[in-house]
Amino acid sequence: MVAWNNFAPWAPGWLVAVFIFAVIMTAGLVLQGLGTRFLASRPPTWHPFLRHAWMRTRQLVRFIVLLFAMGLGVQALELSGSLKDTAQKILLCLFVIQAGWIAISIANLAIDRYVQGLNLQASDNLMARKAATQMRIFRQSTNVVLAALTAAFALMSFDAVRQFGVSLFASAGIAGIVVGLAARPMLENLIAGVQLALTQPLRLQDAVVINNEWGWVEEINSTYIVVRLWDWRRQIVPLSYLFQNPFTNWSRSSSSIIGTVFIYADYTLPMEPVRARATEIVKTSPLWDGQVVNVQVSDAREHVMEVRVLASASDSSRAWDLRCEIREKLIAFIREAFPESLPRLRREDFRLAEQPVRAH
């Protein structure tokens, strides 16, 4: 501990404390002003990460300088040993919390800038969505770890709390088991989040079918995902559910997707005109990606035959619109060109011949 009163034994402690506080705060503000002026003199494109990090953390740094100045000033005050020790520990705790806050802010800024550089709007955005998913989960995990470390170091500045923590861990016993069982769902989801980041069975903006509901992955959080359904509802799914139940991912290996359209018609429908018209509808549509188009009779049922049209699109949204366009135009074509081939039920009347009347 520095004996600040030895530098000016004639001055009262409070005056030395005020002097130390004023000097350190002035030096901190001067350095902060020089840093701001230096960044302002650089071109806008010069080191954008450093510029944004400074703008986001300068208020936090100023508060750290304030805590540092107060800590040194407290040493110069003529206080009792216990009171001075308590004040220094409180200031140290606040200093650690502020430093952790700065670390979290810088880490989030770095991850956000990386994700902003990804082109998620591209037609083939598989790699971008993969990286964005990993960064989203990595950001949440980093925040949790840094917050836990900050809280731990802050509490360790108090002897009473540190001893309480040691005794709590030493005598966990049944209480620890109960707490562990109570926290099991949360721990399962956190571990599932790490699995999701590594294996990635789904990513942001993937088209999925979960619980028989079709939608897009809108958010991936540390313990759950948010699926935006086709009718704008949101389905909240715990991460542990994804590794315990099967689900369908339409865009797992590529953003391109093949849409299917089924048309049911009478057996009298000629297939060649229908195949030509369906192919024409697909190829003239701006929603088609130019890869797959196929028309086949996929089933023959009791009263109708099933005509299946396959057409590919660059993503699930365009595939849905393309399927609707094919279905509407093909039904209109059959109704106009072959109305007699629309689905219908036949009924045959069999009349028994009149029996001759026997002569008596």
Secondary structure, 3 states (H helix, E strand, C coil): CCCHHHCCCCCCHHHHHHHHHHHHHHHHHHHHHHHHHHHHHCCCCCCHHHHHHHHHHHHHHHHHHHHHHHHHHHHHCCCCHHHHHHHHHHHHHHHHHHHHHHHHHHHHHHHHHHHHCCCCCCCCCHHHHHHHHHHHHHHHHHHHHHHHHHHHHHHCCCHHHHHHHHHHHHCCHHHHHHHHHHCHHHHHHHHHHHHHHHHCCCCCCCEEEECCEEEEEEEECCCEEEEEECCCCEEEEEHHHHCCCCCEECCCCCCCEEEEEEEEECCCCCHHHHHHHHHHHHHCCCCCCCCCEEEEEEEECCCCEEEEEEEEECCHHHHHHHHHHHHHHHHHHHHHHCHHHCCCCCCCCCCCCCCCCCCC
